[in-house]
Amino acid sequence: MQSLSAIFTAQSPRLSPRPIPLASRLIGLAAPLVFVVLIAQAFLRQGLAIWSVGIAYILYDTALLVFTAWQIRHLAQTATPAPSGVQPSFGVIVAAHNEAGVIRLAIDRLLAQDQPPEAILIADDGSSDDTPSAMAAGYALATPPLGELVEIEIGRTRLQWLRLPHGGKARALNAALERIATDVVLTVDADTLIEPGSIAALRAAFAAEPELVAATGVLAPICGPSVSGRIFEWFQSYEYVRNFLSRDAWMRIDGLLLISGAFAAFRRDAVLTVGGFDPDCMVEDYELIHRLHRHAHDAGLHWTVRVVGGALARTDAPASITAFLKQRQRWFGGFLQTQHWNRDMVGNARYGRLGTRMLPVKALDTVQPIYGLAAFAVLIGLVVTGRYTLAFPILLVMIAKIAIDLSFHLWSLRIYKRWTGQREGLNLGPAIVAAIAEPFSFQLLRHAGAIYGWYAFLRGGQTWSAQTRTALEQRA
């Protein structure tokens, strides 16, 4: 039997590169070349054409909004599928590194589910804090030697604690995957709290669809009570709404690539078939979905990836500029890594609509933040140099775009609430203010994080580092 690492080597396009079709190369070159041409217009043109890069940015973003709106227009609350056939066994892997302050809260939330998992495995990635004390006090578990596992039965759930040398999240998840024995595995970060009924919703989704190999629940951010925390939670709450509705839209054309590793369920056998998680990727969950899609198309399988609106969780999110930029650097850097490794799939009809629709869009997304920041810089340059007659029509275009975004935002909030049942923190008044303020504040910060992501990608990666908790430790 092949080892997991040997399977991964064969399945990974990073370690076993595929030939790059000409169409893939051309699509990859198009967006940077167009950017150069559009930026040149700032020096060669007058009138609104001076802001060609901004017009392109707005048209692209609006096209994505229209696509999402069309796909989700009939989205309703997700009904839990009726049990059919054999119910899959369900386990949870909690990846943890120095999470003593929140680990018990996360475990207790899992145990309190109306359908608790058969197994909860704490993949302890070399913690050096008070995790042993927390596990002893909460569950009477003695500290196991490195590389070994201890367990205890709590009701119908087997709680396991696997201690590992510090090697990063992906390695910890792979080690846990080989130890846990359930059909479906939910990966949960220690700073993520599962809402009641979520495991039941995910379990039912896998029971109803045997070809479902990966599913993401819906996340909402919590950032703590500080002024900074409230501001970041305000903006990120609406950002998360848009992101998860977009995921549902892409799911409907079999193009869903982005699931949240902080709250993602996988059919264990499928993950082992493609070699587990990539320890050298900054976003191991995102990269894994590419390999699952790739293997399914190559092997003629009908594997599916879903977003389950009835499965909700709240996750500790950045509450300061520094923490936010650090997170977005890792997210965008990992996105660039994965896009680069899988560039042979871009525009490749062999991979269906994933190859001909979703991945070309992702190729454009690699430079979208650069377009956005460049457009803002051109506008600021016009204002600073006193060319108000040129800046005024640009401001009118931006106002029109804000109106479009606001209309979509308010409409999509109603759909989101109906789909997930979530209403907390999604009031109408704050939503209007956020939509108006975002282009001049939070959106620029997101783009700045993406630029740092380019730096991380070109530098060669970023390790899984300790995070500053802003909200959950106050609840523990």
Summary of the structure (lengths in Angstrom):
residues: 476
radius of gyration: 22.7
end to end distance: 43.3
largest distance: 72.8
contacts: 1640
relative contact order: 0.15
helix: 57%
strand: 14%
